[in-house]
């Protein structure tokens, strides 16, 4: 009786399955925060490297404001060129969102925590026009191309984007004479201040605060627009000093 010895088959080793490491999805609030931080910190870093000294608090504050205004200008371009979509989206939101503080706040939270996918949407007007259809829950003027609120913000988006960038670059690397930069910026900051004050006046005149809670008005109308009163006032002061002094020592900390 013969026994046939079977050749043992080699065992196949299973490769360990590698699971992709979980990554935090990019959201609207991340994009906004990253832009504002970069628009403030990069000029401050370049200034410190060029002048071997930290910039003054005035420089930091105006770099923050002009960077923020540049971002809002891009949103205002979305307001200008996507107004039909904004009007349509607002009509749908008004039917879907409960006209209560909780309903409006929930919609705002959903907007700022929305995922940005693909990443190319960051530079898409279609993404940022949602800001206005949602904000129109507080002020319907932004879903109406015939309103003052629409036109003053569209004007700001087209008129102050370049001066905002010029201020940051000019005060950082001094590409323009101080008086020339001061004159250009004087006009731009005045326009921002004037437009904001008129916007507040028409908001109160048309009683758009009715049906809104005090907290909503303070945060989403008062605070958000109040920045465009304080920032331009500080910018006007700095512009006048540049014109009178003829140099940039205002932004250097005292020794």
C-alpha atoms as one frame of an Amber mdcrd trajectory, in Angstrom:
protein
   0.000   0.000   0.000   1.603   3.142  -1.089   0.894   6.499   0.473   1.151
   9.459  -1.877   2.526  12.406  -0.057   0.743  15.561  -1.162   2.939  18.571
  -1.576   1.847  21.264   0.820   0.570  24.331  -0.950   2.157  27.577   0.009
  -0.159  29.711   2.045  -1.038  33.049   0.550  -0.413  35.794   3.003  -3.042
  38.411   2.993  -1.786  41.899   2.699  -2.954  44.076   5.517  -5.668  46.378
   4.272  -4.730  49.962   4.791  -7.635  52.178   5.552  -7.331  55.767   4.489
  -6.758  58.024   7.436  -9.822  60.102   8.147  -9.412  63.708   7.082 -11.464
  66.649   8.136 -13.618  67.813   5.220 -13.037  71.344   3.997 -15.912  73.560
   5.029 -16.948  77.114   4.271 -15.914  78.359   7.725 -12.430  76.822   7.239
 -11.937  78.692   3.971 -12.977  82.011   5.515 -10.766  81.576   8.580  -7.748
  80.472   6.523  -8.052  83.432   4.163  -8.370  86.035   6.915  -5.470  84.567
   8.914  -3.245  84.406   5.822  -4.215  87.912   4.646  -3.190  89.275   8.053
  -0.171  87.159   8.990   1.641  87.136   5.609   1.947  90.957   5.349   3.014
  91.112   9.007   5.684  88.475   8.404   6.987  90.205   5.265   7.034  93.561
   7.057   9.024  92.096   9.971  11.508  90.477   7.573  12.047  93.667   5.569
  12.276  96.102   8.457  13.714  93.773  11.120  11.009  94.866  13.525   7.456
  93.885  14.325   4.783  96.058  12.704   2.683  98.398  14.807  -0.776  97.470
  16.050  -2.211  99.928  13.511  -0.531  98.045  10.665  -1.876  94.695  11.923
  -5.402  96.035  12.387  -5.600  97.565   8.911  -4.049  94.479   7.292  -6.811
  92.447   8.927  -9.543  94.848   7.810  -8.328  95.240   4.224  -7.880  91.493
   3.856 -11.396  90.942   5.170 -12.761  93.640   2.876 -11.058  92.010  -0.115
 -12.823  88.740   0.742 -16.167  90.511   1.036 -15.496  92.241  -2.288 -15.246
  88.816  -3.927 -18.558  87.867  -2.326 -20.033  91.111  -3.654 -18.950  90.142
  -7.153 -21.008  86.992  -6.610 -23.893  89.241  -5.568 -23.546  91.193  -8.817
 -23.179  88.308 -11.262 -25.362  85.676  -9.576 -28.279  87.867  -8.483 -30.884
  85.832 -10.417 -29.800  82.677  -8.649 -29.782  84.514  -5.307 -33.355  85.701
  -5.867 -34.464  82.173  -6.769 -32.666  80.553  -3.812 -34.089  83.151  -1.428
 -37.652  82.413  -2.507 -37.044  78.737  -1.769 -35.440  79.511   1.596 -38.313
  81.756   2.612 -40.744  78.908   1.995 -38.609  76.319   3.775 -37.064  78.161
   6.728 -39.252  78.974   9.708 -39.463  82.774  10.209 -38.032  82.504  13.728
 -34.601  83.243  15.206 -33.958  79.524  15.556 -34.894  78.833  11.946 -32.662
  81.598  10.588 -29.732  80.687  12.853 -29.992  77.036  11.825 -29.794  78.045
   8.178 -26.732  80.209   8.850 -25.056  77.347  10.702 -25.787  75.011   7.786
 -24.283  77.530   5.371 -20.990  78.032   7.218 -20.507  74.333   7.956 -21.306
  73.231   4.399 -18.633  71.142   2.700 -16.566  72.669  -0.090 -16.167  69.888
  -2.644 -14.438  69.929  -5.003 -11.818  72.345  -3.685 -12.052  74.373  -6.907
 -15.372  75.689  -5.571 -13.366  78.012  -3.328 -13.030  80.426  -6.252 -16.519
  79.842  -7.610 -19.102  82.610  -7.457 -21.775  79.913  -7.293 -20.575  78.891
  -3.826 -20.356  82.366  -2.338 -23.648  83.640  -3.726 -25.304  81.439  -1.077
 -24.053  83.958   1.485 -26.481  86.522   0.094 -29.544  84.328  -0.309 -29.112
  83.351   3.347 -28.384  86.884   4.574 -31.524  87.994   2.750 -33.460  86.215
   5.514 -32.367  89.205   7.627 -32.458  91.844   4.902 -34.453  90.970   1.745
 -32.782  93.876  -0.075 -29.956  91.499  -0.992 -32.337  89.360  -3.002 -33.642
  92.319  -4.965 -31.534  93.812  -7.743 -33.550  97.043  -7.549 -32.688  97.802
  -3.907 -30.098 100.206  -2.496 -28.497  97.440  -0.442 -27.791  95.472  -3.609
 -26.230  98.371  -5.487 -24.110  99.772  -2.650 -22.509  96.383  -2.048 -22.017
  95.701  -5.755 -20.326  99.115  -6.004 -18.102  98.325  -3.019 -17.084  95.004
  -4.555 -15.969  96.613  -7.798 -14.532  99.851  -6.385 -12.570  98.829  -3.280
 -11.078  95.415  -4.119  -7.975  96.887  -5.783  -7.476  99.711  -3.222  -7.690
  97.166  -0.378  -4.990  95.019  -1.962  -2.948  98.127  -2.788  -3.065  99.286
   0.837  -1.755  95.968   2.154   1.006  95.732  -0.459   1.866  99.430  -0.270
   2.235  99.569   3.494   4.189  96.303   3.535   6.779  96.793   0.794   6.232
 100.529   0.129   5.769 100.267  -3.642   4.135 103.720  -3.798   5.080 107.048
  -2.245   3.298 107.500   1.071   1.318 110.535  -0.102   0.090 108.789  -3.263
  -1.051 105.736  -1.279  -2.679 108.010   1.296  -4.681 109.903  -1.336  -5.980
 106.746  -3.044  -6.853 105.121   0.271  -8.535 108.260   1.614 -11.133 108.014
  -1.151 -11.579 104.230  -0.745 -12.012 104.303   3.039 -14.429 107.237   2.775
 -16.546 105.323   0.254 -16.677 102.282   2.567 -17.712 104.425   5.549 -20.303
 106.395   3.580 -21.881 103.263   2.090 -22.144 101.550   5.480 -23.775 104.553
   7.156 -26.320 104.874   4.347 -27.014 101.146   4.546 -27.728 101.387   8.285
 -29.987 104.384   7.687 -32.097 102.602   5.063 -32.221  99.428   7.183 -33.762
 101.402  10.037 -35.954 103.554   7.780 -37.543 100.501   6.134 -37.864  98.819
   9.552 -36.153  95.660   8.369 -35.457  94.864  12.025 -39.093  93.881  12.577
 -39.542  90.211  13.386 -35.856  89.773  14.273 -34.501  89.221  17.763 -32.164
  91.730  19.375 -29.318  89.181  19.330 -29.743  88.592  15.596 -29.713  92.308
  14.834 -26.667  92.873  17.071 -24.629  90.030  15.557 -25.593  89.782  11.911
 -26.414  93.407  11.171 -24.750  95.494  13.884 -21.438  93.699  14.438 -20.867
  92.499  10.875 -21.533  95.934   9.383 -20.052  97.822  12.338 -16.618  96.560
  11.310 -17.081  98.685   8.171 -17.464 101.777  10.344 -14.503 101.230  12.662
 -12.154  99.947   9.933 -12.685 102.839   7.497 -12.438 105.406  10.323  -9.044
 104.009  11.328  -8.077 103.845   7.650  -9.044 107.496   7.124  -6.847 108.489
  10.058  -3.899 106.497   8.726  -4.371 107.903   5.198  -4.352 111.490   6.459
  -1.177 110.837   8.465   0.523 109.353   5.376  -0.403 112.465   3.381   0.885
 114.877   6.042   4.025 112.946   7.029   5.019 111.801   3.560   6.506 108.552
   4.908   5.527 105.253   6.531   6.894 105.697  10.043   3.330 105.496  11.343
   3.480 101.705  10.934   6.821 101.269  12.679   6.646 100.730  16.442   8.348
 103.441  18.500  11.894 102.563  19.521
